[in-house]
Amino acid sequence: MDNNPALQGDLLLITQLELIGSLSAAGLLYGIAFTLFCLYVHSSIPRLRIKERKRQTTFMLAVVAIAMLSGLVNLSLNVWIIQDAFIKHPNFPGGPVAYEFAMLRRQSTICHICNLIVVLIITTIQVWRVWVIWSATRYAYLVVILPALCILAAVLLEIRAFVLDLTLILPGGEKQGLKIGIAEFALHATIVIYCTTLISVFLIREYRRHSKLIGTTQLSTKYMHIVAMLVESYAMETVWIIITAVLWAISHPTYSFFANTETYIDMIACVLVLYRVARRKTHESQKPANNPMMSALRWNRQDRSARSGAISHIGSGSRTTFRQNGLQSSTAS
């Protein structure tokens, strides 16, 4: 005990936040994400009964389930690391956090891989959603170039980070890790902000166009509801990423808390959007289809005769109907 004085200052704060962030906060946030996932699955069950939507719905459920499973593995492994460091080796020189970095580097790398899987799935869903919505225009492939390159760059940087985690003895390894971390946070924030902005711009433009053609109706206000839903869901994720990046850049002790919980914030934002869209679709599918204008712009696939009848009803709405169908397929995913 004489050789291991009590932790003080920033080292004590880092140790406390590491314990709180990896256990209490992370467990609570994952519980929220898992609850939303269960609600999303429940709301998606009616769509599994529709032959045209069964394949897409099953695929999305499987992809999100993989993300949830990766998050659970990450959480469980972090709990094991905390137990080994804080309970079995509390007197390690430099404290339990120093023991994690010195002796549990490979386990931490597995956690990073799980985080990468979660982030990769979530960001890919966002980029795919943008592509589907903008597929009604000639700019579909153009608008997804930037986020696709950001995802590719983030994966390459993460691979480089894995190498640094396993060979941190190399000269300048810590400095390189700091730069890579800042770049990864910047790329992640760019993807979230860029995708949310593109979807919002498209929907606002469609809302204004509808308002000019047929006035403000319940149909046109749905565009603004979707914009509000996306902004509400992804605002906290964006703020969390920015705060984490700033704290990482200045090497502030509170960085560990935000870093240990960022993955679960991403999961909550993603599953929340999926659940809200699935719930809205389930609620609308249970309404009687006695409103021709509402049925004309249903987000499910329609046969050719129903679509032509909808177009003739709203007038010059073929382009709008096509975009709306694409929008629904995107947001539902």
C-alpha positions as a Markdown table, in Angstrom:
| # | Residue | x | y | z |
|---|---|---|---|---|
| 1 | Met | 0.0 | 0.0 | 0.0 |
| 2 | Asp | 2.9 | 2.4 | 0.6 |
| 3 | Asn | 4.0 | 1.9 | -2.9 |
| 4 | Asn | 0.5 | 2.7 | -4.2 |
| 5 | Pro | -0.6 | 6.1 | -2.8 |
| 6 | Ala | -4.2 | 7.1 | -3.1 |
| 7 | Leu | -5.4 | 8.4 | -6.4 |
| 8 | Gln | -5.8 | 12.2 | -6.6 |
| 9 | Gly | -6.7 | 14.9 | -9.0 |
| 10 | Asp | -7.5 | 14.1 | -12.6 |
| 11 | Leu | -6.5 | 10.4 | -12.2 |
| 12 | Leu | -9.1 | 10.0 | -9.5 |
| 13 | Leu | -11.8 | 11.7 | -11.6 |
| 14 | Ile | -10.9 | 9.5 | -14.6 |
| 15 | Thr | -11.2 | 6.4 | -12.5 |
| 16 | Gln | -14.5 | 7.3 | -11.0 |
| 17 | Leu | -16.0 | 8.3 | -14.4 |
| 18 | Glu | -14.6 | 5.1 | -16.0 |
| 19 | Leu | -16.5 | 3.1 | -13.3 |
| 20 | Ile | -19.7 | 5.1 | -13.7 |
| 21 | Gly | -19.7 | 5.4 | -17.4 |
| 22 | Ser | -18.9 | 1.7 | -18.2 |
| 23 | Leu | -21.4 | 0.3 | -15.7 |
| 24 | Ser | -24.3 | 2.5 | -14.5 |
| 25 | Ala | -24.7 | 4.9 | -17.4 |
| 26 | Ala | -23.9 | 2.4 | -20.1 |
| 27 | Gly | -26.2 | -0.2 | -18.6 |
| 28 | Leu | -29.1 | 2.3 | -18.3 |
| 29 | Leu | -28.7 | 3.6 | -21.9 |
| 30 | Tyr | -28.5 | 0.1 | -23.3 |
| 31 | Gly | -31.6 | -0.8 | -21.4 |
| 32 | Ile | -33.4 | 2.2 | -23.0 |
| 33 | Ala | -32.1 | 1.1 | -26.5 |
| 34 | Phe | -33.2 | -2.5 | -25.9 |
| 35 | Thr | -36.7 | -1.3 | -24.8 |
| 36 | Leu | -37.1 | 0.7 | -27.9 |
| 37 | Phe | -35.9 | -2.2 | -30.0 |
| 38 | Cys | -38.5 | -4.5 | -28.5 |
| 39 | Leu | -41.2 | -1.8 | -29.2 |
| 40 | Tyr | -39.9 | -1.6 | -32.8 |
| 41 | Val | -40.1 | -5.4 | -33.2 |
| 42 | His | -43.6 | -5.3 | -31.9 |
| 43 | Ser | -44.7 | -2.5 | -34.2 |
| 44 | Ser | -43.1 | -4.3 | -37.2 |
| 45 | Ile | -45.0 | -7.6 | -36.7 |
| 46 | Pro | -48.0 | -6.4 | -38.8 |
| 47 | Arg | -45.7 | -5.6 | -41.7 |
| 48 | Leu | -44.3 | -9.1 | -41.6 |
| 49 | Arg | -47.7 | -10.3 | -42.7 |
| 50 | Ile | -47.6 | -8.3 | -45.8 |
| 51 | Lys | -46.0 | -10.3 | -48.6 |
| 52 | Glu | -44.5 | -7.3 | -50.4 |
| 53 | Arg | -42.9 | -5.9 | -47.2 |
| 54 | Lys | -41.9 | -9.1 | -45.4 |
| 55 | Arg | -38.5 | -9.4 | -46.9 |
| 56 | Gln | -37.4 | -5.8 | -46.3 |
| 57 | Thr | -38.8 | -5.8 | -42.8 |
| 58 | Thr | -37.1 | -9.1 | -41.9 |
| 59 | Phe | -33.8 | -7.7 | -43.3 |
| 60 | Met | -34.0 | -4.5 | -41.2 |
| 61 | Leu | -34.9 | -6.4 | -38.1 |
| 62 | Ala | -31.9 | -8.7 | -38.6 |
| 63 | Val | -29.5 | -5.8 | -39.2 |
| 64 | Val | -30.7 | -3.9 | -36.1 |
| 65 | Ala | -30.6 | -7.1 | -34.1 |
| 66 | Ile | -26.9 | -7.5 | -35.0 |
| 67 | Ala | -26.3 | -4.0 | -33.8 |
| 68 | Met | -28.1 | -4.6 | -30.6 |
| 69 | Leu | -26.1 | -7.9 | -30.1 |
| 70 | Ser | -22.8 | -6.1 | -30.7 |
| 71 | Gly | -23.8 | -3.5 | -28.2 |
| 72 | Leu | -24.6 | -6.2 | -25.6 |
| 73 | Val | -21.2 | -7.9 | -26.2 |
| 74 | Asn | -19.5 | -4.5 | -25.7 |
| 75 | Leu | -21.4 | -3.9 | -22.5 |
| 76 | Ser | -20.8 | -7.4 | -21.1 |
| 77 | Leu | -17.1 | -7.2 | -21.9 |
| 78 | Asn | -16.8 | -3.8 | -20.4 |
| 79 | Val | -18.4 | -5.1 | -17.2 |
| 80 | Trp | -15.8 | -8.0 | -17.2 |
| 81 | Ile | -13.0 | -5.5 | -17.7 |
| 82 | Ile | -14.2 | -3.3 | -14.8 |
| 83 | Gln | -14.6 | -6.3 | -12.5 |
| 84 | Asp | -11.0 | -7.4 | -13.3 |
| 85 | Ala | -9.5 | -4.0 | -13.0 |
| 86 | Phe | -11.4 | -2.5 | -10.1 |
| 87 | Ile | -12.0 | -5.6 | -7.9 |
| 88 | Lys | -9.1 | -7.9 | -8.6 |
| 89 | His | -6.4 | -5.4 | -9.2 |
| 90 | Pro | -7.4 | -2.2 | -7.4 |
| 91 | Asn | -3.8 | -1.6 | -6.1 |
| 92 | Phe | -2.2 | -1.7 | -9.5 |
| 93 | Pro | 0.3 | 1.2 | -9.9 |
| 94 | Gly | -1.6 | 4.1 | -11.4 |
| 95 | Gly | -5.0 | 2.7 | -10.5 |
| 96 | Pro | -7.4 | 0.3 | -12.2 |
| 97 | Val | -7.5 | 2.5 | -15.3 |
| 98 | Ala | -3.8 | 2.1 | -15.7 |
| 99 | Tyr | -4.3 | -1.7 | -15.4 |
| 100 | Glu | -6.9 | -1.7 | -18.2 |
| 101 | Phe | -4.5 | 0.0 | -20.6 |
| 102 | Ala | -1.5 | -2.1 | -19.5 |
| 103 | Met | -3.0 | -5.6 | -19.2 |
| 104 | Leu | -6.4 | -5.6 | -20.9 |
| 105 | Arg | -5.5 | -4.1 | -24.3 |
| 106 | Arg | -6.8 | -7.0 | -26.4 |
| 107 | Gln | -10.1 | -7.1 | -24.6 |
| 108 | Ser | -10.5 | -3.3 | -25.2 |
| 109 | Thr | -9.8 | -3.9 | -28.9 |
| 110 | Ile | -12.7 | -6.4 | -29.0 |
| 111 | Cys | -14.9 | -3.6 | -27.5 |
| 112 | His | -13.7 | -1.2 | -30.2 |
| 113 | Ile | -14.6 | -3.8 | -32.8 |
| 114 | Cys | -18.1 | -4.1 | -31.4 |
| 115 | Asn | -18.4 | -0.3 | -31.4 |
| 116 | Leu | -17.3 | -0.2 | -35.0 |
| 117 | Ile | -20.0 | -2.7 | -36.0 |
| 118 | Val | -22.7 | -0.7 | -34.3 |
| 119 | Val | -21.6 | 2.6 | -35.8 |
| 120 | Leu | -21.1 | 1.1 | -39.2 |
| 121 | Ile | -24.6 | -0.4 | -39.2 |
| 122 | Ile | -26.2 | 2.9 | -38.0 |
| 123 | Thr | -24.4 | 5.2 | -40.4 |
| 124 | Thr | -25.0 | 2.8 | -43.3 |
| 125 | Ile | -28.7 | 2.9 | -42.5 |
| 126 | Gln | -28.6 | 6.7 | -42.5 |
| 127 | Val | -26.8 | 6.9 | -45.9 |
| 128 | Trp | -29.1 | 4.3 | -47.4 |
| 129 | Arg | -32.1 | 6.4 | -46.2 |
| 130 | Val | -30.8 | 9.5 | -47.9 |
| 131 | Trp | -30.2 | 7.6 | -51.2 |
| 132 | Val | -33.8 | 6.2 | -51.2 |
| 133 | Ile | -35.3 | 9.5 | -50.5 |
| 134 | Trp | -33.3 | 11.3 | -53.2 |
| 135 | Ser | -33.6 | 8.5 | -55.7 |
| 136 | Ala | -36.6 | 10.4 | -57.2 |
| 137 | Thr | -34.1 | 13.0 | -58.4 |
| 138 | Arg | -31.1 | 12.9 | -60.6 |
| 139 | Tyr | -28.8 | 13.7 | -57.6 |
| 140 | Ala | -29.3 | 10.4 | -55.8 |
| 141 | Tyr | -25.8 | 9.1 | -56.3 |
| 142 | Leu | -24.2 | 12.5 | -56.0 |
| 143 | Val | -25.6 | 13.2 | -52.5 |
| 144 | Val | -24.3 | 9.9 | -51.0 |
| 145 | Ile | -20.7 | 10.2 | -52.2 |
| 146 | Leu | -19.6 | 12.3 | -49.3 |
| 147 | Pro | -21.1 | 10.2 | -46.5 |
| 148 | Ala | -20.0 | 7.0 | -48.2 |
| 149 | Leu | -16.4 | 8.3 | -48.3 |
| 150 | Cys | -16.7 | 9.3 | -44.7 |
| 151 | Ile | -17.8 | 5.8 | -43.7 |
| 152 | Leu | -14.9 | 4.3 | -45.7 |
| 153 | Ala | -12.4 | 6.7 | -44.1 |
| 154 | Ala | -13.8 | 6.0 | -40.6 |
| 155 | Val | -13.3 | 2.2 | -41.1 |
| 156 | Leu | -9.7 | 2.7 | -42.3 |
| 157 | Leu | -9.0 | 5.0 | -39.3 |
| 158 | Glu | -10.5 | 2.5 | -36.9 |
| 159 | Ile | -8.3 | -0.3 | -38.3 |
| 160 | Arg | -5.4 | 2.0 | -37.8 |
| 161 | Ala | -6.6 | 2.6 | -34.2 |
| 162 | Phe | -6.7 | -1.2 | -33.6 |
| 163 | Val | -3.0 | -1.4 | -34.6 |
| 164 | Leu | -2.1 | 1.5 | -32.3 |
| 165 | Asp | -4.0 | -0.1 | -29.4 |
| 166 | Leu | -2.0 | -3.3 | -29.8 |
| 167 | Thr | 1.4 | -1.6 | -30.5 |
| 168 | Leu | 1.1 | 1.5 | -28.3 |
| 169 | Ile | 4.8 | 1.1 | -27.4 |
| 170 | Leu | 5.7 | 2.6 | -30.7 |
| 171 | Pro | 7.1 | 6.2 | -30.5 |
| 172 | Gly | 4.4 | 8.8 | -30.9 |
| 173 | Gly | 1.7 | 6.2 | -30.7 |
| 174 | Glu | -0.4 | 8.1 | -28.2 |
| 175 | Lys | -0.2 | 11.3 | -30.3 |
| 176 | Gln | -1.2 | 9.4 | -33.4 |
| 177 | Gly | -4.1 | 7.9 | -31.4 |
| 178 | Leu | -5.3 | 11.4 | -30.4 |
| 179 | Lys | -5.3 | 12.6 | -34.0 |
| 180 | Ile | -7.1 | 9.5 | -35.2 |
| 181 | Gly | -9.7 | 9.8 | -32.5 |
| 182 | Ile | -10.5 | 13.5 | -33.5 |
| 183 | Ala | -10.8 | 12.5 | -37.1 |
| 184 | Glu | -13.2 | 9.6 | -36.3 |
| 185 | Phe | -15.4 | 11.9 | -34.3 |
| 186 | Ala | -15.4 | 14.5 | -37.0 |
| 187 | Leu | -16.4 | 12.0 | -39.7 |
| 188 | His | -19.1 | 10.5 | -37.5 |
| 189 | Ala | -20.6 | 13.9 | -36.8 |
| 190 | Thr | -20.4 | 14.9 | -40.5 |
| 191 | Ile | -22.4 | 11.8 | -41.5 |
| 192 | Val | -25.1 | 12.4 | -38.9 |
| 193 | Ile | -25.5 | 16.1 | -39.6 |
| 194 | Tyr | -25.1 | 15.7 | -43.4 |
| 195 | Cys | -27.7 | 12.9 | -43.7 |
| 196 | Thr | -30.2 | 14.6 | -41.4 |
| 197 | Thr | -29.8 | 17.9 | -43.3 |
| 198 | Leu | -30.3 | 16.4 | -46.7 |
| 199 | Ile | -33.4 | 14.5 | -45.7 |
| 200 | Ser | -34.8 | 17.6 | -44.0 |
| 201 | Val | -34.1 | 19.9 | -47.0 |
| 202 | Phe | -35.8 | 17.4 | -49.3 |
| 203 | Leu | -38.9 | 17.1 | -47.1 |
| 204 | Ile | -39.2 | 20.8 | -46.6 |
| 205 | Arg | -39.0 | 21.4 | -50.3 |
| 206 | Glu | -41.7 | 18.9 | -50.9 |
| 207 | Tyr | -43.8 | 20.4 | -48.2 |
| 208 | Arg | -43.6 | 23.8 | -49.8 |
| 209 | Arg | -44.4 | 22.4 | -53.2 |
| 210 | His | -47.4 | 20.5 | -51.9 |
| 211 | Ser | -48.6 | 23.7 | -50.2 |
| 212 | Lys | -48.5 | 25.6 | -53.4 |
| 213 | Leu | -50.3 | 22.9 | -55.4 |
| 214 | Ile | -53.1 | 21.9 | -53.1 |
| 215 | Gly | -52.6 | 24.0 | -50.0 |
| 216 | Thr | -51.7 | 22.9 | -46.5 |
| 217 | Thr | -53.3 | 19.6 | -45.8 |
| 218 | Gln | -52.8 | 16.7 | -43.4 |
| 219 | Leu | -50.8 | 15.1 | -46.2 |
| 220 | Ser | -48.3 | 18.0 | -46.5 |
| 221 | Thr | -47.9 | 18.4 | -42.8 |
| 222 | Lys | -46.6 | 14.8 | -42.6 |
| 223 | Tyr | -43.4 | 16.0 | -44.2 |
| 224 | Met | -42.8 | 18.4 | -41.4 |
| 225 | His | -43.6 | 15.8 | -38.8 |
| 226 | Ile | -40.9 | 13.6 | -40.3 |
| 227 | Val | -38.4 | 16.4 | -40.2 |
| 228 | Ala | -39.2 | 17.1 | -36.6 |
| 229 | Met | -38.9 | 13.4 | -35.8 |
| 230 | Leu | -35.4 | 13.2 | -37.4 |
| 231 | Val | -34.1 | 16.3 | -35.8 |
| 232 | Glu | -35.4 | 15.3 | -32.3 |
| 233 | Ser | -33.9 | 11.8 | -32.6 |
| 234 | Tyr | -30.5 | 12.8 | -33.9 |
| 235 | Ala | -30.0 | 16.1 | -32.1 |
| 236 | Met | -28.8 | 14.4 | -28.9 |
| 237 | Glu | -26.5 | 12.0 | -30.8 |
| 238 | Thr | -24.9 | 14.9 | -32.7 |
| 239 | Val | -24.4 | 17.0 | -29.5 |
| 240 | Trp | -22.9 | 13.9 | -27.7 |
| 241 | Ile | -20.4 | 13.3 | -30.5 |
| 242 | Ile | -19.3 | 16.9 | -30.6 |
| 243 | Ile | -18.9 | 17.0 | -26.8 |
| 244 | Thr | -16.9 | 13.8 | -26.9 |
| 245 | Ala | -14.6 | 15.1 | -29.6 |
| 246 | Val | -13.9 | 18.3 | -27.8 |
| 247 | Leu | -13.1 | 16.6 | -24.6 |
| 248 | Trp | -10.9 | 14.1 | -26.4 |
| 249 | Ala | -9.0 | 16.9 | -28.2 |
| 250 | Ile | -8.2 | 18.8 | -24.9 |
| 251 | Ser | -7.6 | 15.5 | -23.0 |
| 252 | His | -10.2 | 16.4 | -20.4 |
| 253 | Pro | -10.8 | 13.7 | -17.7 |
| 254 | Thr | -14.5 | 13.7 | -18.3 |
| 255 | Tyr | -13.9 | 12.4 | -21.8 |
| 256 | Ser | -14.1 | 8.7 | -20.6 |
| 257 | Phe | -17.7 | 9.1 | -19.5 |
| 258 | Phe | -18.9 | 10.4 | -22.9 |
| 259 | Ala | -16.8 | 7.9 | -24.8 |
| 260 | Asn | -18.1 | 4.9 | -22.9 |
| 261 | Thr | -21.7 | 5.9 | -23.5 |
| 262 | Glu | -21.5 | 7.3 | -27.1 |
| 263 | Thr | -22.3 | 4.0 | -28.7 |
| 264 | Tyr | -25.5 | 3.5 | -26.7 |
| 265 | Ile | -26.6 | 7.1 | -27.6 |
| 266 | Asp | -26.2 | 6.2 | -31.2 |
| 267 | Met | -28.2 | 3.1 | -30.8 |
| 268 | Ile | -31.0 | 4.9 | -29.0 |
| 269 | Ala | -31.2 | 7.6 | -31.8 |
| 270 | Cys | -31.3 | 4.9 | -34.6 |
| 271 | Val | -33.9 | 2.6 | -33.0 |
| 272 | Leu | -36.0 | 5.6 | -31.9 |
| 273 | Val | -36.5 | 6.7 | -35.5 |
| 274 | Leu | -37.2 | 3.1 | -36.6 |
| 275 | Tyr | -39.8 | 2.6 | -33.9 |
| 276 | Arg | -41.6 | 5.9 | -34.5 |
| 277 | Val | -41.9 | 5.2 | -38.2 |
| 278 | Ala | -43.0 | 1.6 | -37.6 |
| 279 | Arg | -45.6 | 2.8 | -35.0 |
| 280 | Arg | -46.9 | 5.4 | -37.4 |
| 281 | Lys | -47.2 | 2.9 | -40.3 |
| 282 | Thr | -49.0 | 0.4 | -38.1 |
| 283 | His | -51.4 | 3.0 | -36.8 |
| 284 | Glu | -52.2 | 4.2 | -40.3 |
| 285 | Ser | -52.7 | 0.7 | -41.7 |
| 286 | Gln | -55.4 | 0.1 | -39.1 |
| 287 | Lys | -57.4 | 3.1 | -40.2 |
| 288 | Pro | -60.2 | 2.6 | -42.6 |
| 289 | Ala | -59.1 | 3.6 | -46.1 |
| 290 | Asn | -62.1 | 6.0 | -46.8 |
| 291 | Asn | -60.0 | 9.0 | -47.6 |
| 292 | Pro | -58.9 | 8.9 | -51.2 |
| 293 | Met | -56.2 | 11.5 | -50.8 |
| 294 | Met | -54.6 | 9.8 | -47.8 |
| 295 | Ser | -54.8 | 6.4 | -49.6 |
| 296 | Ala | -53.2 | 8.0 | -52.7 |
| 297 | Leu | -50.0 | 8.6 | -50.8 |
| 298 | Arg | -49.8 | 5.5 | -48.7 |
| 299 | Trp | -46.2 | 4.5 | -48.0 |
| 300 | Asn | -46.8 | 0.8 | -48.8 |
| 301 | Arg | -46.6 | -0.5 | -52.3 |
| 302 | Gln | -49.7 | -0.2 | -54.4 |
| 303 | Asp | -50.9 | -1.8 | -57.5 |
| 304 | Arg | -50.9 | 0.1 | -60.8 |
| 305 | Ser | -54.6 | 0.8 | -60.9 |
| 306 | Ala | -54.7 | 2.2 | -57.4 |
| 307 | Arg | -51.7 | 4.4 | -58.1 |
| 308 | Ser | -53.2 | 5.8 | -61.3 |
| 309 | Gly | -56.4 | 6.6 | -59.5 |
| 310 | Ala | -54.5 | 8.4 | -56.8 |
| 311 | Ile | -52.7 | 10.5 | -59.4 |
| 312 | Ser | -55.8 | 11.5 | -61.1 |
| 313 | His | -57.4 | 12.5 | -57.8 |
| 314 | Ile | -54.7 | 14.9 | -56.7 |
| 315 | Gly | -53.7 | 16.2 | -60.1 |
| 316 | Ser | -50.0 | 16.4 | -61.3 |
| 317 | Gly | -49.1 | 14.1 | -58.4 |
| 318 | Ser | -47.3 | 11.3 | -60.1 |
| 319 | Arg | -43.9 | 12.6 | -59.2 |
| 320 | Thr | -45.1 | 13.3 | -55.6 |
| 321 | Thr | -46.5 | 9.8 | -55.2 |
| 322 | Phe | -43.3 | 8.3 | -56.4 |
| 323 | Arg | -41.2 | 10.3 | -54.0 |
| 324 | Gln | -43.6 | 9.6 | -51.1 |
| 325 | Asn | -43.4 | 5.9 | -51.7 |
| 326 | Gly | -39.6 | 6.1 | -51.7 |
| 327 | Leu | -39.6 | 8.2 | -48.6 |
| 328 | Gln | -41.7 | 5.7 | -46.7 |
| 329 | Ser | -39.5 | 2.8 | -47.7 |
| 330 | Ser | -36.5 | 4.8 | -46.5 |
| 331 | Thr | -37.8 | 6.1 | -43.2 |
| 332 | Ala | -39.3 | 2.7 | -42.4 |
| 333 | Ser | -35.9 | 1.2 | -42.7 |
